[in-house]
Amino acid sequence: MDTQHRSEWDVVVEPSHGWWRIDLRELWHYRDLLVLMVKRDLLAVYKQTILGPLWQVVQPLLTSVVLAVIFGMLARMAPAEHPPVLFYLAAVVPWTFFANVVQRTSQTLVWNAALMTKVYFPRLIAPLATTLSTMVSFLVQFATFFVIALGYYFLGDAKWGVGPDILLLPLLIVIMTVLAFGVGVLVAALTTRFRDLGFLLGFGIQLLMYGSPVIFPLSLVPQGSTLRTVILINPMAGIIEGFRAALLGTPLDLGLLPYSTMAAVVMLLVGTMVFQRVQRLICGRDLMRATVIQAQGLSKRYRLGVTGRQTVASEFNAFVARTRGKADPRNAGAEGGDQRKGDQFWALRNVSFDVAQGEVLGLIGRNGAGKSTVLKLLSRITLPTSGSIHMKGRVSSLLEVGTGFHPELTGMENIYLNGAIMGMRRAEIDAKLDEIIAFSGIEHHIDTPIKRYSSGMKVRLGFAVAAHLEPDILVVDEVLAVGDAEFQKRCLGQMRSVADSGRTIIFVSHNMFSVQSLCTRAIWLDKGTVRTDGEVVSVVRDYLAECAAQTDHQQWTEADAPGTDEVRLMALRATSADAEGSFTTEAAITIELDLRNLTITDTDLNIQLHVHTDTDALAFVSDMTERIGTALWPLGANTVRCTIPAQLLNDGEYRITVLFQRKGNRHFLVQDALSIVVQEGPRQGAWFQKWQGTLRPALHWVR
């Protein structure tokens, strides 16, 4: 696409081109999130510890004392003119920073996987936050060194002095930080494919420490020796020597710093390049503000068995299989289909659509149809294999309520963290804070860590934050399917107000009633392609008609019968009292269930029937225990019958779901087990059009 056309759009999502691309303006836009993530890391590490942040001082100090005793006093490796504790502390402090940054940063993609698959933000924010929080610890430890050095000075035990090399300290800190960050993001990227690196990393860092001039001065290693050459390959060797020279006045070979600087820059470039390729993210921005979406020829392909491979052994087995012309052993037993070609699965194929400003578009389809893939592409969580998306305006995604909540932080702190993750500035959150807290309904617990919240309280708080987003384009996935009835009603009302405000919404749900209530247009996705695109009522009707093709009986074998090791549903039938067996409004309908009781010897098994209409509205629920009480269940075959009286159902399509409960919880569910079409029966009077309503009970009238 030409540059002029690209400049018309605020966001461009397309396959990644090139190996290295960082949008500094975008990183600056998310600076509030960076600050909050740094604060989160600092608070979470030392919560509920006795010493708290004092561990930042105690850990390196104890390490230095141990090294001073073993290697300084006993092995006499420390120079005589320097106190052993200071000699080792001058090296342990920068080495601890390097080791902590590499170890913590290397896990950012793994630790934040749940967050990164639900909401978009620049992925480099996570390792940057880890690096900056570790830098705070480094500065505390650095200050500790100066306090101890002043103690030696006032005690008159100072036989050393600092020289002009102390001016190198800022440069040394920058080089060390760049090197640690580059190595950390490189390992983070590689760890997502080779999980073995996570186990090898600790050993590798420890080995590097013993191969660096941490426990010995470089002057002990003979010039020109092979050992010295090997030690100097490690760029941290020059950095550690530089810190000792700046802080203690030891001799410094200035030729070491150019090498360390070059190595740091190379590691930064390589690390960020590989990191970006792994997380496969691209985003373009401009200054225009319009709310239009154009998706053109979207296709998304996944390689089966790739992301699930976690060890070098499994990679080797896959490589051997490919070289021998055999199938990937990770994919053994998988079935083919229109979307599957060998080890490749096409979640989307050539999907195109436009969304006008202020339009509320619903995406519907069966599980696996590609709905969530479309949302992830729109949210820039993943990239298309081919095709492109162009969007104008600020885009926010709500793929999961409460994304990014940290259990150790309070509700108030999580409001700021969650809002920043979703792209809100701190000033926006401050302005809406009272509204968010009031909407959540948990005012009295807002200063309590959310690890003590119930699941319902977390959901309320998460949606309260999300409900106050003000993007131009809002991408929503199934958020109305959580919480209790009162919460869902509040969510639906808030979504309606957002829709009425003229914002563009892309909404995915399996609840057709919600789709028809919110949306003006719907797209039916089927096996990764667009089946129908049009007015919401007609699209939903066609979709439900295919899903609800009449199935008035089902029977299963022992092997495939739904259920558990305690009870299984063997057969299910719907029969009509009509003389011809037709389902009509004037005939009673009996639902008959054949069960196989395998182990239950008590009364604790309840059955519910959930009856839905063709618009997915819940017509009614019938509870067996509520109607007939409890009784012992005999082992073996059992039959249960429930009769829907005549003159209760309206004419139309109905789907019946069977829910089994045990110990007050769901035992198992058979979704849409039966579907029937109720025909109109004989009628009296002059009205022969369709009666409105879900039900049509025959009520008693007196005149």
N, C-alpha and C positions, 0 to 999 in steps of 0.2 A: 504494500500500500504506500502511496506517495506521502511525503512528509506533510504537505499542505492539508491533505484529507485527514491524516492522523491528528493534526493540531486542533481539529474541531471537537475532539473528544477528551473527556477528563480521564477516563480509564480505558485502557486497551488490554485485553487478555488474549494471548495467542501463543503458539508454540515458541519455546525458548530459542533465541538466535544468539550465537556467540557464547563465550565462556565466562565473561566477567562483566557484570553490570551492577552498580550500586547507585541508588537514587538518594543522594544526600539530603535533598529537600524533603523527601518522604521520611527519612530517619529523623529529621528535625521536627517534622509535624508530630511525630510520636514521642517527643521528648518527655511529656508527662508520664507516659507509660513506662519509659525507661527509668525515670526517677522512682516511680512506685514499685517497679520490679526490684530495684536496688534495695529499697526500704523493706520489701517483702522478704528478700533473701537474708538481710541482716537480722530482722526480727525473728524469722522462722528458725534460724540455726540455733539460737541460744535461748529460745523460749523454754521455760520450765527447767532450766539448769540453775544450780546454786550460784556459780560464779558469774554466769551470764557472759557479757563481753570481755570480762577479765581473762577468759580463756585465750583471747587474742594475744595477751601478754605472757600468760603462763606457758602456753605450748612452745613457742620458740625459745623461751628462756630455759625451760627444762631440757629441751633438746641441746641447747648450747652448753649447759652445765654438764650433761652426760658426755658430749663430745670433748669438752675441756678436760674432764677427768680422765677419760679413756685415752684419747689421742693427744691431748695437750700435755698432761702431767705424767701419765704412765708411758706413753709412746714417745713423748717429747717431740711432737711434730710442729707445735706452735712456736713461732719465733720467741726468743727469750725477752725481747724488748716490749712485747705486747702481752697484756693479761689474757690468758687462754679464753676466758668467758667472752671478752670483747672480740677477740680474734675470730672465734667461731660464730658469735652473734652477728658480726658484720657480713658473714656469708649465709648463715641460716635464714636471716630475714628475707633477702631477695630470693633465695632458693625456695623458701616456703611459699612465697607469692607465686613464683613460676609453677611450682608443683600443684598448688591449689587451683590456680586458673586453668591449667591443662586438665586436671581431673574433673573439676566441676563443669567446665565448658564442654568437655567431651560428651557429657550426658544430657545436654540441653535439648537436643532433638528427641531423645528417648523419653526424658522426664516430662516434656511438654507436648508429647504426641497427641494426647486427648485435647489439649487446647488448640494446637495447630490444625487439627482436622475439623474444627468447629467454627473458627473465626479467623479473619485475615488481619495480620499486622506484619510489618517487615520482620522476617525471621531472624535477622542479625540482632534484633533488639534483645533476644533472650541471652545469647552469649555475651553481648556487650554489658548487660545488666550484671551477669555473673562476674565479669572482669572488674567492673567498677565497684561492686560490693567487696570483692577481694582486695581491691586497692585501698578501701577504707581500713581494712584489717592491716594491710601493709604499713599504712601511715601511722597507725597506733603502735605497731611493733617498732617502726623506725624511731618514733618519739621515745619509746622505751630504751632503745640503744643510747640515745643522747643523754637520757637521765642517768643511766648506769655509767656512761663515760664521764659525766660531770662528777659523779660520786668518786670515781678513781682520781679525777683531777684534784678535787678538794682534799682527798686523803693523802695527796702527795705521792701517789703511786703511778703517775703518768710519765713514762719514759719515751713517749712518742709524741709526734706533733703532726698536724695536718698542713698540707701545702696547697699550691694552686690547683692540685687535682680535685679539690673539693668542688670546684666550679663545674666538674663533669657530672655531678649528681643528677641534675634535671635530665641531661641527655641519657644517662644510664637508665633512669626510671622509664623514659619513653621507649628506649630500645628493648628493655626487658618486657614492658607491657605489650608492645607490638609483637614480639617473638612469642610470648605466652599465648596471646589471643590467636595468632595465626596457627600455632600448633594445636590449640584447643579446638578451633572450628574444623580443622582438617581431620582430627581424630573423631570429632562429633559426626562428621559426614561419613567417614569410613565405618564407624560403629553401627550405623543404621543398616549396613549390609553385612558386616562381619562382627557379630556380637562378641566373638572371642576376644576382640581388642579390649573390651571392657575389663576382662579378667587379666590380660597381659599388661595393661597400662600401669597399674600400681607397681608391678615388678620392674617394668621398664624405667619408671621414674626413680625408683630406689637404686637401680643399677647405674643410671646416669649420675646420681648424686655421688656415688662412690667413685665414679670416673671423672668427677669434676673437682676443682681445687676447693672443695668445701671443707674436707677434714684434713687437708694438707696444703701448704703453700706451693704454688707452682715452682718456686725456686728450688724445691727439693728434687724436681724431675730434671735430669741432665739435658742440657741443650742438645738438639739434633737427634735425640733418641726416638725410637719408634713409639715408645709409650707417650712421650710428650706430644708427638704428632697426633696420636689417637685422641688424647685428652683435648687438644686444641680444635679438633673437628667439632666438638660440642660448642655451639656459640655461647652457651651460658658460662663457659670457662672465662672468656674475656670479660663478661659482665661482672662476674664475681670478683675477679682480680681488680676490676675498675672500682667496685664498691669498697674493697679493702684499701685500695690506694687513696680514694677520696676520704674515707673515714679514719684510717689509721696511718696514712702516709707511707704505706709499703711501696716498693718500686713497681712501676707499671710499664709494660711493653705496649706503647701506643699503637703498634701494628695490629693488636688484637681487636681493637674497637671497630675499625672499618669492616673486618670480616663479620663480627657480630651484627653490625648494622645491616650489611648486605643480606646476611642470613635471615634477619628479622623481616626485612622487606619482602624477600622471596617467600618466606613462610606465610606472610600476610596475604600476598597475592594468590598463592596456590591454595591456601586454606579457604579464603572467601570464595574463590572460583569453584572449588570442589563442593563447598557448602551450598552454593547457589544451584549447582547442577543437581545436587541430591534433593533439595527441597523444591526445585523446579518452579520458581516463582518469577513472574514478570508483571510489571505494572507501569503504565504510562500515565502522566497527569498533565493537565493544562489548566488555564484559568477560566475557561468558559463555564457557565453554570446552566445546564439544561438537563432534563431528566428523560432521556430516551435510550432505549436498549435496542441494539441490532445484533442478533446472533446469526452468523452465516456459516453454513456447512460444518457445524460442530460434529466432530468425531472424537471419541476417547477410547483408547486401547490400553488394556492392562496385560502384562505378562503373568500368567498364572504360575504360582509357586516361587516368584522371585522375592517379594518382600517378606514372605514367611520363612525364607531360608536364613538360618541364624548361625551356622557354624561353617568353618572352613571345610570340614568333612563333607557336609551336604553340598557345598559348592563343587568340591572335587568330584563327587559322584555324578552331579549334573553334567560337569564338563566331560567326564568319561562317556556318559550316555550319549551326549551330542556328537562326540568324535566318532562313536561307533554307529551313528545313524539311528539311535533308538530314542524313544520318548523320554522326556524328563521324568525321573522317578518320583518327583514331587507331585506330578499330575496323574499318577497311575490311578485308574479306576474312574476318572472324571468322564462325564458324558459330553458328547458333542452337541451341536445345535446351530441355529442360524447365527448366533453371536460368538460361537467358539470355533476357532480355526487353529488346530494344534495346541500350542501352549499360549495362544493369544486369545483374549476375550474382549469383544467390542461392546462396551457399555453403552455407547452412543454411536449412531451412524447417520451422518449428513442431516443433522437437526438444524433447522433455520426458523427464526421467528423474529418479529419486531414487537416492541411494547411502546405504546404511546404514553405521553406524559399524563400522570394521574390515573393510569389504568391499573386495575387490580386483576392480575393474571393468576389463575389456578392451574397447577400441574397435577394431573391425576394419572393413575395407572397402577398395575399390580406391583407387588414387591419385585425388585430387580428390573423394572422397566426403564430405569435411567433417571428418575426424578431427582434423587439426591446428587447424582453426578452433575446434572445441570446446575443445581444450586451451588455445588462446590466450584464449578467453573465460574459462575457469576461472582462468587465470593473470593475468587483468586486463591483458593486453597490448593487447587491443582490446575494444571494447564491442559488445553486440548491437544490431542495428537495432530489434528488438522482443523482448519476453520479458525474463526476469530469471533470475539465479542467486543463491541464498542459501546461504552456507556458514558453518559454525561451526568455529572453531579456527584455528590458524596454518596458512597455505597456502604451500607452496614448490613451485616448478616446476623440472624438469630437462629442458629442451627441447633442450639441446646441451651436451655435456661440455666444460668449460673455458671457459664463457662469461665474457668480460671479462678474460681473461688479457692482460697487457701484456708484450710481448717484452723490454723493457728491464729489467723487474723480475726479481728472483731467484725461484726456486721457492717459497722461504719467504715472500717478500713477496706473491706471487700467491695463496698459500693464504689469507692474511688478506683480500686484496682480493676474491677470488672468493667466500669465505665471507660477507663483508659484503654483497656484491651479492645473495646468496641469502637474506639476512635473518638471518644468524647474528651474535650479539653477539661482541665481542672476547673476553669471558670464556669463552664457549662454545668458541671456536676455541682459546684457550689450554689449556683443559681436555682437548681432543681432539687437540692438535697432534701428540703422539708417535704416536697411533693413525693419524692421517692420513698421516704420513710413512712409517710402517711399511707401511700398506696400499698405498701408491703403489709401494713397492719401488725408489725412487730416492734412498735416503738419502745416497749419496755425491755427489749432484749438486744437493742441495736449496738450496745457496747460489750456484748458477750461474744467470745470466740465462737465461730459458727460450727466448730466441731461438736458443740453442745446443742446445736439446733436439731429439731426434727427434720425429716425429709421435706415435709410440707412447708416449714418455715424457710428452708433454703430455696425452694421453688418460688415462694412468694417474693423473697428478696431479689432473686435473679430476674424474675419477670418485671418487678418494679423498676429495676435499672433499665432493662431493655425497653420497657414501655415508654420511657422518656427520651429515647433516641430521637433525633430529628434529622434523619438522612433524607436525601432526595429519592433514593432507591432503597427499599427495605426487602431483604431476602429472608423468608421465614420457612422453617421446616418443622411441622408437627408440634409446635409449642403448645397448641391448644389441647393436646392429648395427655397432659399431665395435670396433677393436682385434683382436688375435690370438685364437686359440682359448682359450689359457690365461686371457687377460684376460676374455673373454666368460663363461667358466665362473665366474670370481671374481665378476663383476658379477651373474650370475644367482643365485649363492649369497647375495650381499649383499641382493639384492632379495627373496629368499625370507625372509631373516631379518627384514627390515623388515615384510614382509607378516605374518609369524608374530607380530610384536610387537603386533598389533592396530591398526595405523594404517590409514587409508583411502588406497587407491592407485587412481589413474586411469592406465591403461597403454595406450599405443598401440604397435603393432608389426605389421609384415608377416610376422613369424616366428610361425606358428601354433603351433609347438612351445613357444615361450616363453610365448605367451598361455595355452595350456592348462596349462603347468606352474605359472604364477603366479596365474592368475585363477580366481575362483569363479563369475563371471558375465560375459557378453559382450553388447555391443550391436553389431549389424551396421548400419553406415551406408551408404546407397546414394543417390548424387546429392543429398546434403544432407538426407535424411530417414532416420528410423529404419525399417529393414527388418525386423529381428528383435531382440528383447530377451529373454534367457533364460539357461538353464544353459549354461556355456561349451562343453562338449563338443558339444552338439546344435547350437548356433549356428555353431561353427567347422565342423562337418560339413556343414551346409547351405550355408555360404559357399563351402567348397572344392568341394562338389559342383557348384555353378554355375560356379565358375572352371574346373573340370576336366572339363567336358562333353567326351566323347571327341573328340579331334582327332588322328587317326593319320596325317594327311598335310597338308602345306602347300606351296603353290607361289606364287612371286612373279614380277612382271614386272621388266623392267630398271629401271623408274622407282622401284618401291617395294621392291626387294629389300634386306634388311638387309645391312650390311657397310660397307666403306670404298672409297676410290678404288683400293685395291690388290686387294681380293678381296670377292666378294659371295656370299651364300647364295641360290641360286635356287630350290631345292626341298628338302623334307625329308619322309621317309616312314618309317613303322614297319610292317613286315610280319611275319606269323607263319608258322612252319613247319607249323602245324596244317593238316590236309587241308582243312578248311572255312574256313581263314583267321581263325579266332577266336584271341584272345589267351588262352592258358590256362597254368597252372603247368607243364604237361608239354610245352610247345612252345617252341622257341627263337624269339627275337624279333630281327629285324635292323633296325637303324637306318641308313638310307641318306641321304647328303647329296650334293646336286648343287651344285658350286661353280663360279663363274666367276672364274678368276685373271686379273686385269687387268694387273698390273705386277710381281708377285713372281717373281724369277728365281733365288732361292736356296732353301735348305732350311728357312729360319726361319719356319715356320708350324705351330703345334700346335693340336689340337682336343681339347676335353674334353667329356664328357657328364656332367651332374649329374642324378641321378635322385632325386626326392623322393616321399614318400608323401602320402596324403591329409591327414595331420596336419602336413605341411610338414617332417617329419623327413627328413634327408638319408640315403637308403638307401646310395648308394655313388657314387664318382666314377671314371670310366675315362679314362685319359690315352693318346692315340694314340701320341705319341712314346715314351712309356715301354714300350709293347707292341711296336711295330714299328720303332722308330728313326726316322731322318730320311732324306729323299731330296729331290732337286730337284723343284720343282713346275712342270710345263709350263704355258705360257700357254694360256688358253682354258678349255674345259669340263673339269672333273675330278669324279670320283665317289669318295666315301669311304664305307665300310661298317663297321659295328661290330655284332657279334652278342652278344646277351645269352643265355647258355646256358639250356637247359631246366632245370627244377627248381631255379631260383635265386630267382625272385621269389615272394612270397606272393600269395594272391589279394587284390585290392583295386585302388585307383586309384593311378596313378603319373604324375608330371609330369616331363618331360625338358627340361632347359635345356642349350643348346649354347654353349660358351665358346670363342672363338678367341683364341689368344695369339701374340704376336710380340715378339721381343727381350725375352723374359722377363716381359712385362707384358700386361695385358688389351688385346686389339685391338678386339674388340666382342663383345657378348653378346646372345643371343636367348633372353629369359626365357620359360619355360613354352612352348617351341616346339611340343611334342607332349604329349598326354595320352592315356593308354590305361587301360583297365579289364581287369585280368587275372582271368579266371574260374577257378574250382576245376576241376582235372582229375580223372581217375579216382583213387579212393582205396582203400586196403586197410585191414583192421583194423576195430575197433569204434568208433573216434572219428570222428565226422562233423561236429563243430562247427568253428568257425573256429580255425585255428592262430594263436597269438599271435606277434608279431614282425614286423619289417620285411622280412626275407628268410626263405626256407625252402629252404636248399640241401639237395640229396640227398647226405648224407655216407655214407662207406663204413663199414659195420658188420660185425664178425666175431664169430661165437659158436662 
